[in-house]
Amino acid sequence: MELKHKITDHLLACDYEHARLELYHFIEGQSTADQQAMLTKRIKDCIQVNDQQRLSLIGESLLAIGRLVSKRHVIRDFAARSLAATPCPLGMLPIGDWLQTDLVRTYLIAQVFSQSYDESKRFKVLYQLYDASDTEGKVACLRSLHFMQGQIKDGLEVIHDAGRTYLSELLEAAWCNNLFSSTYMSTEEFRKAVMKALFCDVSIEGFLGIDRAADQELSRRLCEYANEREAAERTVPLAVWRVAAYYPVEGLVARLIGRLEHPKREERLCAAISLLRANDDLALPFIESRLRREEDPEIHSVLSQASLGQLDFSK
């Protein structure tokens, strides 16, 4: 299997036990002693029963968590959510959009499975739990892949099944801010996920490593998608231009030049960033023309970099 898009080389990594402990620290900080005792008891009960009873008991526990645990965000400060993450063996996992119920469900699944099933069949049984669960339970199964060890190909089956649906909650859990899928999906699987997300109106901003996954084929598909959207007089997500610009197809740079004159600030900023990435000398006169007239300081800074040919892939 071709492994692509691994983005965690420079990030903090830890073993699975430590990763689950970090999850529990979040739970401790946001739950009462009674809720913690309830969680501990349910985990113990699920571990102690036989295999036939266990999945049913886990399912009951997941439903109970929905009734007993707050549905508030784990990170209450809205401004802090974009930076919120917890360590796992694949790197720092973004959790800014997690609810407290998500956190507890994910922890329970990972803890029970780690102590109940052999690594060789762990994700196969997880698929059974996923298949029998409601949408919230399925989301927890997808997230639990980060916190226990198993066979990668079996874990990808859970990801792929979610990707075959049209439920935004499952598509987002499978592909957005998901280190397991971004690390282990093949190049073509990644491309197909990006395109389906776009057609299902799921933001691709959360596709971890999408900038590094950019290639000529992905750029071609993104530009075809943009053509269809514009022909239907629909807006094009800004991420489409920014990713496609790494390998611009014929005509893309000209389209980006035109967008430098867009009345909306975010559109002009996207065009400037995209032209910076495209690094096409033919665009320089137009960049310099806009630079003389641009009053927004952030856009002006990006255009200055593009004018000097200074590529900055952190944008």
C-alpha positions, 0 to 999 in steps of 0.5 A: 500500500502506498502511504501518503500525506504523513504530516506529523514528522515534526509534531509531538507523538506518543504511545497509545496508552499515553494518548488515551491518558491525555484524553482522560485528562480532558474528561477529568477537567470537564466532568464531575466525580460521579460522571467519572465513576460512571465512565470507569464502571461502564468501561470495566463492565464492557471489558469483563463480559464475553465478546458476544455481549460486549458490543451490545454493552458498548452500544448501550454505554454510547447511548447513555453518554449521550444522555448523561454527558454535556454536549458543549464543546470540549474547548469552550473558547471559540478563538482557541478551537483552531489550535486545540489538539491532543497527542496521539501516535500519529501526531497532534490531533485537532479536537477543536470541533469535538463535543464533550460527548464525542470525547467520552465516547471516543475514550470509552471505545479506545479503552475497552477495545485496547483491553479486550481485543487482540491487535490483529482483529481490533479494527475488524470488531470496531467495524462491527460496532461502527456498523451497528451504531447511530451517527454519533457512535459512528463518529466516535468509532472513526475518531477512536482509530487514533487511540488504539493500535490495529491493522491499518487496512482494517481501520481504512475499511471504517474510513472508506465506509464512512466515505461511501455515505452522504452524511456530512457528519461522517464525511467530516469525521472520516476526512477532516482533521483525521490523521489516520485517513490523511496518513494512510489513504493512498494518493488516489483515495485522498484525491477522491475524498477531496472531490467527494467532499467538495461535491457534498459541500464539506469543507476541504480546509480540514484535510490534513496535508492537502497542500503536500498532497497537491499534484497535477492530477488533483489540480486538474480535477479541482479546476474542472470542479471550479469550471462546473461551479462557475458555469452554474453561477455558484461560488467556488470554495477558496481552498480550491484555488489555493491548492490548485495553484501549486500545479496550475493548469492552463488558464488558471493563472489568468483566472487568478489574476482576474480575481485580484480585482474582486471586491471582496477582501477574502477573494483578493487574499486568496488570489494573492496567495494562489499567485504566490504559490503559482510563481508564474512570471507572466503574472508579475505585471498584474501583481505589481499593478494591484500592489500599487493600489491594494490598501489591505495590509495582509494582501499587500504583504502577500503581493509583495512576496509574490512580486519578489518571487519569495514562495511561502508555503505556510500561507 
